[in-house]
Amino acid sequence: MELFPASIRIYCTEDVMKAYFNNLPMKTWALLVLPVVAIAYPVVRIVVPAVVHAVVPDVVRTVLHMI
């Protein structure tokens, strides 16, 4: 027997969210992941080469390109 009914019980928000995400069906995960991948892929394709171009010197890039 519980002291308080479930309707007035206080839950830890973090635990509630963990339980929610652990119990999501696969279709919901797919609907969450697909937009993230669709946005991340072009960003990575543009940002990574720009960062490499900015960080790696021309000489190193030329040698790597020859390999």
C-alpha positions as CSV (number, residue, x, y, z in Angstrom):
1,M,0.0,0.0,0.0
2,E,1.4,3.4,-1.0
3,L,1.3,6.5,1.2
4,F,0.2,8.8,-1.6
5,P,-1.9,8.1,-4.7
6,A,0.0,8.1,-8.0
7,S,-1.7,11.2,-9.2
8,I,0.0,13.4,-6.6
9,R,3.4,11.6,-6.5
10,I,6.5,13.8,-7.3
11,Y,8.8,12.3,-9.9
12,C,12.4,13.2,-10.7
13,T,12.2,14.9,-14.1
14,E,15.4,13.1,-15.3
15,D,14.1,9.7,-14.4
16,V,10.8,10.4,-16.1
17,M,12.6,11.4,-19.3
18,K,14.9,8.4,-19.2
19,A,11.9,6.1,-18.9
20,Y,10.2,7.9,-21.7
21,F,13.1,7.6,-24.1
22,N,13.8,4.0,-23.1
23,N,10.2,3.0,-23.9
24,L,9.9,4.8,-27.3
25,P,8.9,2.5,-30.2
26,M,11.3,2.1,-33.1
27,K,9.2,4.1,-35.5
28,T,9.4,7.1,-33.2
29,W,13.2,6.8,-33.0
30,A,13.4,6.7,-36.8
31,L,11.2,9.9,-37.0
32,L,13.6,11.6,-34.5
33,V,16.8,10.4,-36.1
34,L,16.1,10.9,-39.8
35,P,15.8,14.8,-39.6
36,V,18.9,15.0,-37.4
37,V,20.9,13.0,-40.0
38,A,19.4,15.0,-42.9
39,I,20.5,18.2,-41.3
40,A,23.9,17.0,-39.9
41,Y,25.1,15.4,-43.2
42,P,25.3,18.6,-45.3
43,V,26.7,20.6,-42.3
44,V,29.5,18.0,-41.8
45,R,30.2,17.9,-45.6
46,I,30.7,21.7,-45.6
47,V,32.2,22.4,-42.1
48,V,34.8,19.6,-41.9
49,P,36.6,20.5,-45.2
50,A,36.6,24.2,-44.2
51,V,38.1,23.4,-40.8
52,V,40.7,21.1,-42.3
53,H,41.5,23.8,-44.9
54,A,41.9,26.4,-42.1
55,V,43.9,24.2,-39.7
56,V,46.2,22.0,-41.9
57,P,49.0,23.9,-43.7
58,D,49.2,23.8,-47.6
59,V,52.3,21.7,-47.6
60,V,50.7,18.9,-45.5
61,R,47.6,19.0,-47.7
62,T,49.7,18.8,-50.8
63,V,51.6,15.8,-49.5
64,L,48.4,14.1,-48.4
65,H,46.8,14.7,-51.7
66,M,49.8,13.0,-53.5
67,I,49.4,10.0,-51.3
